[in-house]
Amino acid sequence: MKLRFLGRMVVVFLGTIAFALVGIQFTHIVGRNIAMARSLHDVENDVQTLRARKIEQEREVQRLTTPQGAVPEIHDRLHYVGPHETIIYLKR
């Protein structure tokens, strides 16, 4: 009788240890999964930002390839004017 009780206690003890180890591993995996999901979300936001910036830069390049787009940019950035042109600066 004592031997049977002792055997059952050992089985319960081993079962408890196994259950605890599985629970710890599960908690660890869930934590890593949450961290990876956050990281993925951040990367997706970065990709969207970069795509939007790429579109803006492509539009700017397209605009600067034409004289109508390049001339105002030359005036604004380089303060260069052509013959018979004048830049007038206004203060707010």
FENMO-V379853 format. One record per residue. SS is DSSP state (a for helix, b for strand, c for the rest). OMEGA is omega in radians with two decimals (NA if undefined). Layout:
ss	omega
SS	OMEGA
SS	OMEGA
This chain:
ss	omega
c	3.10
a	-3.14
a	3.12
a	3.12
a	3.13
a	3.10
a	3.12
a	3.11
a	3.11
a	3.12
a	3.11
a	3.13
a	3.13
a	3.09
a	3.11
a	3.11
a	3.13
a	3.12
a	3.13
a	3.13
a	3.11
a	3.12
a	3.11
a	3.12
a	3.13
a	3.11
a	3.12
a	-3.13
a	3.12
a	3.10
a	3.11
a	3.13
a	3.12
a	3.12
a	3.13
a	3.11
a	3.09
a	3.13
a	3.11
a	3.12
a	3.11
a	3.13
a	3.11
a	3.07
a	3.10
a	3.13
a	3.11
a	3.12
a	-3.14
a	3.09
a	3.11
a	3.12
a	3.11
a	3.13
a	3.12
a	-3.13
a	3.09
a	3.08
a	3.14
a	3.10
a	3.12
a	-3.14
a	-3.09
a	3.12
c	3.11
c	3.11
a	-3.14
a	3.13
a	-3.08
a	-3.06
a	3.10
a	3.12
a	3.09
a	3.11
a	-3.06
a	-3.03
a	-3.02
a	-3.07
c	3.13
c	3.12
c	3.10
c	3.10
c	3.13
c	3.08
c	3.13
c	3.05
c	3.11
c	3.13
c	3.12
c	3.08
c	3.13
c	NA
